[in-house]
Amino acid sequence: MTESLKARVREKLLRQITEDGCDPGFEADTDDPRLISLAADLAALDEAAEDDPVVEDLATRYWVP
């Protein structure tokens, strides 16, 4: 069974956070606007249901197939 879109988006966001030099469990107490945005998007994704339009929006924004 393939991963859900939500799981793939979450994986991509965590990878982006790690590539930007942060621990995936970081608190958004940084001044870096990119990390703040990634943290906010990850929080929104975690609160969204599988079929929530926010999942599709984030997939499009982060180019997740």
C-alpha positions as CSV (number, residue, x, y, z in Angstrom):
1,M,0.0,0.0,0.0
2,T,1.3,3.4,-0.9
3,E,1.6,6.2,1.6
4,S,-1.2,8.7,1.9
5,L,-0.7,12.2,0.4
6,K,-0.7,13.6,3.9
7,A,2.1,11.3,5.0
8,R,4.2,12.2,1.9
9,V,3.7,15.9,2.6
10,R,4.7,15.5,6.2
11,E,7.8,13.6,5.2
12,K,8.7,16.4,2.7
13,L,8.2,19.1,5.3
14,L,10.4,17.3,7.9
15,R,13.1,16.8,5.2
16,Q,13.0,20.5,4.4
17,I,13.4,21.4,8.1
18,T,16.3,19.0,8.4
19,E,18.0,20.3,5.2
20,D,17.6,23.8,6.5
21,G,19.7,22.7,9.5
22,C,17.1,22.2,12.2
23,D,16.0,19.3,14.3
24,P,12.5,18.2,13.1
25,G,11.3,18.6,16.7
26,F,12.4,22.2,17.0
27,E,10.3,25.0,18.4
28,A,9.7,27.9,16.1
29,D,11.8,30.3,18.2
30,T,14.0,31.2,15.3
31,D,14.1,34.4,13.3
32,D,14.3,32.5,10.0
33,P,11.1,33.1,8.2
34,R,11.5,29.9,6.1
35,L,11.7,27.8,9.2
36,I,8.7,29.6,10.8
37,S,6.7,29.0,7.6
38,L,7.7,25.3,7.5
39,A,6.7,24.9,11.2
40,A,3.4,26.6,10.7
41,D,2.6,24.4,7.6
42,L,3.6,21.3,9.5
43,A,1.3,22.3,12.4
44,A,-1.6,22.9,9.9
45,L,-0.9,19.5,8.3
46,D,-0.9,17.7,11.6
47,E,-4.3,19.2,12.5
48,A,-5.8,18.4,9.0
49,A,-7.8,15.3,8.2
50,E,-6.6,13.1,5.3
51,D,-9.3,14.6,2.9
52,D,-8.8,18.2,4.1
53,P,-8.1,20.7,1.2
54,V,-5.1,22.0,3.2
55,V,-3.3,18.7,2.4
56,E,-3.7,19.2,-1.3
57,D,-2.7,22.9,-1.0
58,L,0.5,22.0,0.9
59,A,1.3,19.2,-1.6
60,T,1.1,21.7,-4.4
61,R,3.1,24.3,-2.6
62,Y,5.9,21.8,-1.7
63,W,5.7,19.8,-5.0
64,V,4.8,16.5,-3.5
65,P,3.6,14.0,-6.2
